[in-house]
């Protein structure tokens, strides 16, 4: 959700409207924190609502930044671009997402009724 706000700001500054489907975004920080706290997405809860619920929860001592998450899950980052640069963070987020989607019970895909 943090990156989405940055993208929108830069798109506006460039004079372009950014129309993105908010339901297509996945917040890996929320997935990792949810995993640490044994939280699951509710049936019919959008991922963005789930992410907001997880990230707003106070959990002293629970780390969920990208570098920590990758290290904690044993994700190799040696061959990736430098951290805290756009390419490096995207590569790390992709690896983290694939790891979490593969083995995290907190990440469930439910059809959302509209």
Buried (B, 14 or more C-beta within 10 A) or exposed (E): EEBBEEEEEEBEEEEEEEEEEEEEBBBBBBBBBBBBBEBBBEEEBBBBEBBBBBBEEEEEEEEBEBEEBBEBBEBEBEEBEEEEEEEBBEBBBEBBBEBBEEEBEBBEEEEEEE
